[in-house]
């Protein structure tokens, strides 16, 4: 088993007991909730006559069901209105901080917690959303949990969990132009597989990650879950501290210096022992596009759809299913695949640096005729910052729609949905069948810069050609 890693240190510091089953009872420092997985959890508490134990450790926002065009209340969708009302009442009744629409701090839960400085190194974080792994970018151990576990955290501030093994994923070198954090994680998942991380926490390390800003690190940690890992993290460093300093909930004065000293102490030791180590070279990573129905079915933009013979035996069945569903065939170039909808946003790629990179490609260009393209900022703060920089104008001038913050078409629990067999170029995290709102809709995952490139070409295209 691993020894001396950040994961081991944080786990041990937060273990309040060992259960007869051998699982750890883990104290959760920060609990994030939203409107989709919390109503049933609060109802379960009420049935048992239980109260929220530490309401000050829970923070709420609304993101999944919010419309991104017209946010006037009541929402047109009566179920969405019901869900936001339930969250409003549950937060009010239990003294929980709630960042509602118009508060200036509403947005996707995994975007607002870091930007407020709620997410900090050495914490344990839980949320009823699978992409909670995003917060690991700060050197936190962050888990996505189910509704019954949301109930457990509300009632006891703890979770019963089995300790994970730790795999170190090292990426070294400088990324080539046109290659982004999204390409790095898609490449890792493509190589190790969507089940490769089962039973593991992933520690992302190496000079490539050291060069990344915090938002790039969040993109990678966000999709650790797509590679089967329960969580992913990066050791904190000067990049982490510079990002956090001065944020709303960050320590100040002498407390800041104490915090940084402690954050330094929890980093993985130089001689830490890992259960597994995998090494990648940054120069081998191309702009990557998914062609199939899992995030592991990815290829370089200038490559062709792989044939079953090139795959491991256990991957062939899903590949056959993907060929049929996606209307693609082995040997077909992914470049040139026609695109109907282009979506920039989500907890993977809806932050200010994502929008800046996308705007660089969009500036002075036009979305192809017949393509619906839209940009959804990850939070009200991101939207405000983007508008202050004039990014909204660049997108609108290019033919993109500029929307209000929310999860949008990442999972389509709102009006933003694919229609019929439409194909989407998406900066989000999942390309499962029906994920973007149509039972037959098709999703190609890629970086925001690649989404803009597809919007301009009307088909999958190589961002490197626009950068030349």
N, C-alpha and C positions, 0 to 999 in steps of 0.2 A: 504493500500500500504506500501511497505517497506520504512524504514527510517534509515539513519545512516550507510548504507552499503557502501562498496567501489563502488558498481555499482551506487548508488544514487549520491555519491560525484563526481565521474568522469563524469557522465551524466550531472549533474547540471553545473559543471565547463566548459563543452564543448557546452552547449546549447547557441546558438547565437540568437535564436528567436523562437517564437511559431507560427505555421501556422494556418490559419483559420480552418483547419481540426482538430486542436488540436495536430497534430504531432509536434515533436521538430525538429528544424533545427540544426543539430549537426555538430560541427567542427571536421574534421578528421585530427589528428596529423600526421599520417603516412599512405601513400597509397602505397600498393605493387601491382605490375602488372607483368603479364607473357604473353606468346605469344597467348594464346587461347581466353581469354575474352577481350583483349584490342584492336585488330585491328578495330572492328566495332565501338568501343567507340571513337577512334581517328577519324574515318571516319565521325561520327556524329558531332564531334567538327568542322571538316573542312567544312562540309556542312553549318554549322551555322556561319562560320567565327569567331569561338572562339579560344582562346589560352588556354594553360594549365596555370592556375592561379598561382600556387606555385610549379614549377617543382622541386624545392629542397626538397619538401615533398613527392615526388614519387620516388620509387626505383624499378628497373625492373631486372628480371632474366628470363632464359628460362629453362623449366623443363618438362612440360607435353609431348611434342612431340619428345624430344631428344632421339635418339637411345642410348642404353647403351653398345652396342658391338663396332660398328664402327661409330665414331663421325666425320669422315672426311666430309668436305664440298665440293660441295653441298651434302646434305643428299640424300640417295637413294629414299626416299619418297618425291616426288615433292611438295606435299601439306605442309609437315613439313618444307621443305626448304623455301617455300613461306611465311609461318607464322613467321619463325625466321627472314627472311629478312624484313618483315613488322615491326616487333618489333625493329630491328636495326635502321630502317629509322625513325620510330616514336620517338624513344628516341633521336636520333641525331637531328632531326628537332626541338624537344621541350626542349632540354637541360636536359634530364632526365638521371640520373646515371643508367647504364646498366651493370650488371655482366654477361658477355657472357662466353661461353665455353672457357676454357683456361685462364680465368682471375685470377684463383685461388680462386675465391669467388662464382662461379656458383653453383647452386644446386636447390633443391626444395625450393620454396619461403618461406615456413614455417620453413625451417631448417636454411637458410642463414640469415634471419633477426635477429633471436635470437643470432646466433653465432657471428654476426658482432656488436652486442650491439645496433642495431637499435630499437629493441623491448624493451621498458622500462615500469616500473610501472606507472599507472595513465594516460596512453595514450589512445586515441581512434585510432583504426587501422582498415582499410578496405582493402579488396582484392577481386577480382573477382574469388573467389574460396571458396567453402563451408567450408573448414577446417581451415579457418582463426581463428576460435575459439582457435586454438593451442596457440596463443600469450597471451591468458588470463592467462596462467601459471605464468606470470610475474606481475599479478595484473593490466593488461590492459583490456579494453573493446574492443573486436575485432569481427568484423562482416564479414561474407562472403556476397558478393553482386553480383547482376546481371550486365549484360553489360550496360544497360541504367544507372545504378547507378555508374558504373565505369566512364561513360561520365560525370555524375553530379559532381563526386569528382574531376575529371580532370579540369572541368570548374569552379567550385565554392569552392572546398575544403570542401564542406558540404554534408550531407545526410539528407533527410527528413525521420524520423523514429518515430514510436510510442514507448513510454517508456514501458519497460517490467516489469513484476513482478519478484521478486527474491526468489528463493528456495535455502535454505541452505542444502547441502548434506554432512552430517558428517560421516566420517569413522574413527573409533577409534581402536587402538591396532596395533600389529605387524603382518605383513603378514607371513603366513607359508612358509617354503622353497618350491620353485617351483611355487610360486604365485607372479605375477608381476603387474605392473601398468595396463597393458593391460587387465589382468583378473579383476582388480577392476572396470574398466569402462564397460567391457562386463557384469559384474555382476549387476552393477547399471542399465544399459539399459535393461537387462533381467527382472529386478524387476519392474522398473518404466514404461517400455514400450517405443517404438519408438516415440510415440506421447505424452508421459508423460510430456515432457518439453515445449510443444507448449505454446508460450506466456511468457516464463520464461527466465531469466538469471540464470545459476546455479553457486552458490558459493560453491566450494569444500573446506571443512574444517575438522578439527579433527586431532588427533595425527598421523594417518596413512599418511596423506598428509604432515604433518610437518616433518615426517621422510624421505619423498621422495626427491630425487635430482631434479634439474630443468627439466631434460629430461623426467623423469617419470611423472612429473606434466604436461608437454606438451602432453604426450601420452593421459592422461585423458582428458585434455581440448580439444584436437584435436577431440575427439569423442563425445563431448557435443552435437554437431549437430545431431549425429545419434540417440540421445535420444529425439530429437525434440526441444531442447533448441536453442535459437538464438546465445547464447554465454555462455562460462563457464570460471570461473576464480578462482585463488587462491590468497589470500592476500599475499603481498610481505613480506619477512622476511630476516634473515641473509643468508639463502640459496640463495635467489634471488640476494642479493647484492654481495655475494662471486662469483657467476656465472658471474655477469655483470662487476665487477671491472677489469679494464685493457683492456676491449674489444674496438675495433676500434672506435665506436661511443659513448662509455660511457663517462660521464663527468670525469674530472680529477681535482686534487688539491682541492681548496676551493669549486669549483662547485660540486665536488663529495659529500662533506659533506652536502652542501645545498640540493642536490638532495635526499640524503638518509633521511634527516630530513623531506623533503616534502613527500617522499614515505611513511614514517612512519605515517604521518598525514592523509593519504587518506585510510588507512586500515579501515575495518569495525569496528565500535565502539563496545565496550564490551556489550553495551545494545542496539545494533542495532535491529531493528524490521524487520522480514521477513514475506513474504506472506505464506511461508510453510517451514517446517523443516522435513527432513527425516534422520534417523540415521541407520548406518550399523555397524556391528562388523567385523573387519578384519579377525578374525579366521574362520568366516563362508564362506569366499570366496575361492573356489577351482580353480585349473587350468581350465580355461573355453574355450569351443570350440563352435562355432556356427554350427548348424545342418541344418539351413533353408535358407531363401532368404531375411531375414532382420537381422540387427545386434542385434535385440531383441530376436531372436530365438537362444539362447545360453543355454548350459548345462555344468555341471561339466564333466571333461573328464571320470570320472568313472560312469556317469549316462546314462540313456537310453533316446532315443527320446520320448518326451512326447506325450500322447494321447490327442485328442480333449477334452475329458471329464475333463482333468486337467486344461484346459484353460478357460479364460473369453470368453463369447459368441462371442464378437467382434473380437477375435483373431483366431477363428476356421477356417474361410474361407481362410485366408492366410496360415494357417497350412496345410490345405488340398492341397493347391496349392504347398506348399513346399515339402510335402511328394512325390508328383508326380514328380516334377522337379528334386529333389535331389536323387530320387530312394531310399528313406529311409522309414521305416514304424514305427509306434508307438511301443515302447517297445524294439526297436533295440538298442544295445549298440553303442555309437559313437566310442568308443575305438575299434580298429581293422578295421575301414573303410580304404580301400585301397587309397593310395595317388599317383598321377602321377607327380605333379609339386610342388616344395617347393620354396616359394619366401620370402626373407627377404629384407625389404626396406620400402619406402613410408614416408610421412610426419608424420605418426603415430609412426613408429618404425625403422627409418633409420639413427638414430643418433649414436654417438660413444659408448655410454653406452649400447645401444641395441646390437651393434655388439660385444661388450666385453662379454655380457651375453651369446649370441649365440655361440661365439667362445669357451667359457668354456665347453659347452656341446659337441661341434664338435671335440674338441681336442682329437687326438688319436683314433677317430672313423671313420667309413666310411659310405657314403651315400649308401642306398640299391640299388641293381641292378635294372635298369629300371626307376629309379626316376631322373627327371631333377631338379636339385637344384641350385639356384643362389642367390648371395648377391649383392644388389645395394646400395652403400653408398648414404646418403641423400645430400651430397655436396662434392665439390672438397676438402674442408678442412677436412671433415670427412674421405674421402678416404686417404688423405695424412697422417692423424693422425693414422688411422688403419694400414696403411702400415708401418709406423714408429714403431708401436708396434708389427708387425709381424702377425696381425690378418688375413691378406689376405692369408698368407702362411698356417695358420691353416685351413682355409676354403678350399683352393685349395687341400691341402693334404687329406682332408676328402672327396673330390669329388664334392665340390661346384664350380660353375663358379664365378669369381670375376669381377664385371662389373664397368662401368663408372657411374657417378651420374645422376640421373633423377627420374621421377615419375614411370617409368617402368610399371610393370604389375599391379600396383594398379588400373589403369583405362585403360591401354592398348591402349592409343592414339599414340602408337609407335610400333616398331616391336615385343615387348615382349607380346605375347598373348597365351592364352590357345587354344588348338586344339580340336574341336569336344566336346565330353563328358568328357574330362579330369577333374579330381578333383584336386584342388589346396589347399595346406595348406599355408595360407598367413598371413603375419604380418600386412597387410594393414587394411583399415577401413570399406570397404563395400563388402557385399556378394550378391548384387542384381543379378538378372538374367542377364547374358551377360556382367557383369561388367568387367571381365578380358579378354575380347577380342573375346570370342566365344559365339554365341547366345545360345548354349546349355551347355557351360562350367559351372562347379560348384566350389564354393569357400567356404572353411571353415576358419573362422578367428580365430587366436590364437596368443599367445605371440611369439616373436622370438625364445625363448628357446624351446617352444613347436613345432615350425616349424622345428627346427633342429632335435628334437626327432622324429618327423614324417618322416623326410628325412632318418634318420638312420634305423628306423623300416620298412619303406615303407608303413606305415599305421598310423592312429592316435594312439599315445601312450602317456603314462603319464611321463612327465619329472621328476617327483619325484622318479621314479624307477632308473633313471640314476644318480640322485644326491646322492643316498644312498651309 
